[in-house]
Amino acid sequence: MDQLLDNAPCGFLVFSDDGKIIEVNTTLLKLLGYGRDELHNLHLEKIFSVPGRIFYQTHFFPLLKLKRKVDEVYLSLRSKDGEDVPVLTNAQRRVGQDGKVFNDCVFVVIGQRNKYEVEILEAKKEAQKATRALHKKVRELEAVLEQVKQLQGILPICSYCKHVRDDKNYWQRVETYISSRSEAEFSHSICPSCYQSEVKPQLEKFKSKSVK
Protein backbone atom coordinates (compact mmCIF):
# COMPACT_ATOMS: atom_id res chain seq x y z
CA MET A 1 0.00 0.00 0.00
CA ASP A 2 1.45 3.36 -1.00
CA GLN A 3 1.97 6.11 1.59
CA LEU A 4 -0.73 8.43 0.27
CA LEU A 5 -3.43 5.73 0.56
CA ASP A 6 -2.06 4.54 3.89
CA ASN A 7 -2.49 8.00 5.42
CA ALA A 8 -5.55 9.13 3.49
CA PRO A 9 -8.19 11.07 5.47
CA CYS A 10 -10.52 8.07 5.31
CA GLY A 11 -10.33 4.41 6.22
CA PHE A 12 -9.34 1.91 3.54
CA LEU A 13 -9.61 -1.88 3.68
CA VAL A 14 -9.32 -4.78 1.28
CA PHE A 15 -10.99 -8.13 1.94
CA SER A 16 -11.43 -11.35 0.02
CA ASP A 17 -14.71 -13.09 -0.77
CA ASP A 18 -14.26 -15.42 2.19
CA GLY A 19 -14.25 -12.34 4.45
CA LYS A 20 -10.53 -12.27 5.34
CA ILE A 21 -8.93 -8.85 5.78
CA ILE A 22 -5.98 -8.49 3.42
CA GLU A 23 -4.95 -4.86 3.80
CA VAL A 24 -5.88 -2.01 6.17
CA ASN A 25 -4.56 1.54 6.04
CA THR A 26 -3.15 3.37 9.05
CA THR A 27 -6.12 5.76 9.20
CA LEU A 28 -8.60 2.94 9.80
CA LEU A 29 -6.30 1.19 12.27
CA LYS A 30 -6.01 4.37 14.34
CA LEU A 31 -9.75 4.95 14.11
CA LEU A 32 -10.50 1.48 15.49
CA GLY A 33 -7.56 1.32 17.89
CA TYR A 34 -5.77 -1.69 16.37
CA GLY A 35 -2.09 -2.31 15.64
CA ARG A 36 -0.77 -3.00 12.16
CA ASP A 37 -0.81 -6.81 12.40
CA GLU A 38 -3.86 -7.30 14.64
CA LEU A 39 -6.43 -7.41 11.85
CA HIS A 40 -4.45 -9.12 9.10
CA ASN A 41 -6.15 -12.36 7.94
CA LEU A 42 -8.96 -11.94 10.50
CA HIS A 43 -12.56 -12.05 9.32
CA LEU A 44 -14.07 -8.71 8.36
CA GLU A 45 -16.87 -9.21 10.90
CA LYS A 46 -14.25 -8.61 13.61
CA ILE A 47 -14.61 -4.86 13.07
CA PHE A 48 -18.41 -4.83 12.83
CA SER A 49 -20.93 -4.26 15.60
CA VAL A 50 -23.62 -6.94 15.95
CA PRO A 51 -26.13 -5.00 13.79
CA GLY A 52 -23.27 -4.32 11.34
CA ARG A 53 -22.50 -8.03 11.03
CA ILE A 54 -26.12 -8.83 10.27
CA PHE A 55 -26.30 -6.06 7.69
CA TYR A 56 -23.02 -7.19 6.12
CA GLN A 57 -24.25 -10.78 5.76
CA THR A 58 -27.77 -10.03 4.54
CA HIS A 59 -27.37 -6.85 2.48
CA PHE A 60 -23.92 -5.35 2.04
CA PHE A 61 -21.89 -8.28 0.69
CA PRO A 62 -24.70 -9.84 -1.41
CA LEU A 63 -25.32 -6.41 -3.00
CA LEU A 64 -21.59 -5.92 -3.62
CA LYS A 65 -21.33 -9.32 -5.37
CA LEU A 66 -24.43 -8.59 -7.44
CA LYS A 67 -23.72 -5.00 -8.45
CA ARG A 68 -19.91 -5.14 -8.10
CA LYS A 69 -20.14 -1.74 -6.43
CA VAL A 70 -21.98 -0.06 -3.54
CA ASP A 71 -22.07 3.64 -2.71
CA GLU A 72 -22.72 5.52 0.54
CA VAL A 73 -23.93 2.57 2.59
CA TYR A 74 -24.28 3.23 6.32
CA LEU A 75 -22.40 0.72 8.48
CA SER A 76 -21.62 0.56 12.18
CA LEU A 77 -18.03 -0.51 12.90
CA ARG A 78 -16.82 -1.63 16.33
CA SER A 79 -13.52 -0.35 17.75
CA LYS A 80 -11.13 -2.47 19.79
CA ASP A 81 -12.52 -0.79 22.92
CA GLY A 82 -16.06 -1.79 21.97
CA GLU A 83 -17.27 1.63 20.84
CA ASP A 84 -19.54 1.96 17.81
CA VAL A 85 -18.08 3.95 14.92
CA PRO A 86 -20.69 5.03 12.34
CA VAL A 87 -19.33 5.27 8.80
CA LEU A 88 -20.46 5.71 5.21
CA THR A 89 -18.99 2.98 3.05
CA ASN A 90 -18.13 2.87 -0.64
CA ALA A 91 -16.93 -0.46 -2.03
CA GLN A 92 -16.13 -2.10 -5.34
CA ARG A 93 -14.85 -5.45 -6.58
CA ARG A 94 -11.72 -5.92 -8.67
CA VAL A 95 -9.85 -8.87 -10.12
CA GLY A 96 -6.11 -9.17 -9.38
CA GLN A 97 -3.40 -10.31 -11.78
CA ASP A 98 -3.68 -13.84 -10.39
CA GLY A 99 -7.41 -13.90 -11.08
CA LYS A 100 -8.41 -13.55 -7.43
CA VAL A 101 -11.28 -11.22 -6.55
CA PHE A 102 -10.67 -8.44 -4.06
CA ASN A 103 -13.15 -6.08 -2.43
CA ASP A 104 -11.90 -2.53 -1.81
CA CYS A 105 -13.72 -0.50 0.84
CA VAL A 106 -13.50 3.17 1.79
CA PHE A 107 -14.90 4.25 5.17
CA VAL A 108 -15.81 7.87 5.93
CA VAL A 109 -16.62 8.62 9.56
CA ILE A 110 -19.94 10.38 10.13
CA GLY A 111 -19.74 11.18 13.83
CA GLN A 112 -22.33 13.95 13.53
CA ARG A 113 -24.98 11.48 12.36
CA ASN A 114 -25.51 10.04 15.85
CA LYS A 115 -25.84 13.56 17.22
CA TYR A 116 -28.48 14.40 14.62
CA GLU A 117 -30.29 11.12 15.29
CA VAL A 118 -30.38 11.90 19.02
CA GLU A 119 -31.71 15.40 18.29
CA ILE A 120 -34.37 13.93 16.00
CA LEU A 121 -35.40 11.41 18.66
CA GLU A 122 -35.60 14.18 21.28
CA ALA A 123 -37.70 16.30 18.92
CA LYS A 124 -39.94 13.30 18.28
CA LYS A 125 -40.38 12.76 22.04
CA GLU A 126 -41.28 16.44 22.51
CA ALA A 127 -43.78 16.22 19.65
CA GLN A 128 -45.34 13.10 21.18
CA LYS A 129 -45.50 14.84 24.56
CA ALA A 130 -47.21 17.85 22.98
CA THR A 131 -49.62 15.54 21.15
CA ARG A 132 -50.54 13.79 24.41
CA ALA A 133 -51.10 17.17 26.09
CA LEU A 134 -53.28 18.25 23.16
CA HIS A 135 -55.34 15.06 23.37
CA LYS A 136 -55.77 15.66 27.11
CA LYS A 137 -57.05 19.18 26.45
CA VAL A 138 -59.42 17.86 23.80
CA ARG A 139 -60.83 15.33 26.29
CA GLU A 140 -61.24 18.10 28.88
CA LEU A 141 -63.07 20.29 26.36
CA GLU A 142 -65.29 17.38 25.37
CA ALA A 143 -66.13 16.86 29.04
CA VAL A 144 -66.97 20.55 29.42
CA LEU A 145 -69.16 20.42 26.32
CA GLU A 146 -70.93 17.40 27.77
CA GLN A 147 -71.56 19.37 30.96
CA VAL A 148 -72.87 22.30 28.92
CA LYS A 149 -75.26 19.94 27.14
CA GLN A 150 -76.56 18.80 30.52
CA LEU A 151 -77.46 22.40 31.35
CA GLN A 152 -79.40 22.92 28.13
CA GLY A 153 -83.13 22.60 27.82
CA ILE A 154 -86.04 23.68 30.06
CA LEU A 155 -85.36 23.57 33.82
CA PRO A 156 -88.37 23.15 36.14
CA ILE A 157 -87.93 25.81 38.85
CA CYS A 158 -90.17 26.52 41.82
CA SER A 159 -91.90 29.89 41.60
CA TYR A 160 -91.51 30.45 45.35
CA CYS A 161 -88.31 28.92 46.69
CA LYS A 162 -86.53 28.88 43.29
CA HIS A 163 -85.36 25.28 43.72
CA VAL A 164 -84.70 23.31 40.54
CA ARG A 165 -86.02 19.82 39.81
CA ASP A 166 -83.38 17.44 38.39
CA ASP A 167 -83.86 14.44 36.08
CA LYS A 168 -84.37 12.16 39.11
CA ASN A 169 -87.27 14.30 40.30
CA TYR A 170 -85.32 15.74 43.26
CA TRP A 171 -85.56 19.42 44.08
CA GLN A 172 -82.27 21.21 44.61
CA ARG A 173 -81.00 24.71 45.12
CA VAL A 174 -79.95 26.35 41.87
CA GLU A 175 -76.34 26.56 43.09
CA THR A 176 -76.22 22.85 43.86
CA TYR A 177 -77.80 21.89 40.55
CA ILE A 178 -75.41 23.91 38.40
CA SER A 179 -72.28 23.09 40.44
CA SER A 180 -72.91 19.35 40.08
CA ARG A 181 -73.14 19.68 36.30
CA SER A 182 -70.33 22.13 35.58
CA GLU A 183 -67.13 23.55 36.98
CA ALA A 184 -68.90 26.75 38.03
CA GLU A 185 -68.53 27.93 41.63
CA PHE A 186 -70.79 30.40 43.39
CA SER A 187 -69.99 33.37 45.61
CA HIS A 188 -72.93 35.11 47.27
CA SER A 189 -73.51 38.83 47.13
CA ILE A 190 -76.47 41.25 47.01
CA CYS A 191 -77.68 42.92 43.84
CA PRO A 192 -78.68 46.65 43.90
CA SER A 193 -82.36 45.86 43.52
CA CYS A 194 -82.44 43.48 46.47
CA TYR A 195 -80.38 45.91 48.51
CA GLN A 196 -83.02 48.60 48.01
CA SER A 197 -86.00 46.32 48.59
CA GLU A 198 -84.67 44.06 51.34
CA VAL A 199 -81.47 45.17 53.01
CA LYS A 200 -81.99 48.94 53.19
CA PRO A 201 -85.40 48.77 54.90
CA GLN A 202 -83.95 46.38 57.49
CA LEU A 203 -81.00 48.69 58.13
CA GLU A 204 -83.29 51.67 58.55
CA LYS A 205 -85.52 49.70 60.86
CA PHE A 206 -82.50 48.66 62.93
CA LYS A 207 -81.30 52.26 63.11
CA SER A 208 -84.67 53.51 64.27
CA LYS A 209 -84.73 50.93 67.03
CA SER A 210 -81.24 51.95 68.09
CA VAL A 211 -82.28 55.60 68.37
CA LYS A 212 -85.19 54.75 70.67
HELIX and SHEET records of a PDB file:
HELIX    1   1 GLN A    3  ASP A    6  1                                   4    
HELIX    2   2 THR A   26  LEU A   32  1                                   7    
HELIX    3   3 LEU A   44  ILE A   47  5                                   4    
HELIX    4   4 VAL A   50  PHE A   55  1                                   6    
HELIX    5   5 TYR A   56  PHE A   60  3                                   5    
HELIX    6   6 PHE A   61  LYS A   67  1                                   7    
HELIX    7   7 GLY A  111  GLN A  150  1                                  40    
HELIX    8   8 VAL A  174  SER A  179  1                                   6    
HELIX    9   9 PRO A  192  CYS A  194  1                                   3    
HELIX   10  10 TYR A  195  VAL A  199  3                                   5    
HELIX   11  11 LYS A  200  VAL A  211  1                                  12    
SHEET    1   A 5 ILE A  21  VAL A  24  0                                        
SHEET    2   A 5 GLY A  11  SER A  16 -1                                        
SHEET    3   A 5 VAL A 101  VAL A 109 -1                                        
SHEET    4   A 5 ASP A  84  VAL A  95 -1                                        
SHEET    5   A 5 LYS A  69  ARG A  78 -1                                        
SHEET    1   B 2 VAL A 164  ARG A 165  0                                        
SHEET    2   B 2 TRP A 171  GLN A 172 -1                                        
END                                                                             
